[in-house]
Amino acid sequence: MKFLQNFLIFMIFLCNSLSADALPEYTLKAAYLYNFALLTDWPNMNKADDFNLCFFREDLGIASNALQNKVLHNQKLKVLTITTSEEAKDCQMLFIPKSEDKRGENIIQKLAGFPILLVTENSTISDAHIMIARDSHKLAFDVNLHTFKNTDLNVSSRLLKLARRVEP
């Protein structure tokens, strides 16, 4: 397991150093999402359940399908596409695409305090835990620590070290 974790952290560094054009962007985003989940702990999560990685309204196509049934935190990873905040309450992680600004902000407000890792690529959504962004022809991400305070989520210091910016 330690080898797998180190390998995945290495892959984040590799993806960070490669041009975003070297691999399709959706493939890199899928790898980022997997690693965000790997480097976050859900202390009160029922380990008998699946790990639900949810996409709000649109997924990453074939890249998100590749994540289906992978193992994460000793759980089977299940990829779901959801359209409401009620559906999102069954998720451990929710990705909100750039195209969902108003609805994305609304769903994040409704999920405040729930142990759901909220990830977006929309810079206008301020209350997400992690924001993926394009930075000089590569993908990077920012972490908003303030949004973690009202959840039971624990973010790894290793993830924070990999972030482009960490907001207190």
Secondary structure by P-SEA (a helix, b strand, c coil): caaaaaaaaaaaaaaaacccccccaaaaaaaaaaaaaaacccccccccccccccccccccaaaaaaacccccccbbbbbbbbccccccccccbbbbccccaaaaaaaaaaaccccccccccccccccccbbbbbccccccccccccccccccbbbbaaaaaacccccc
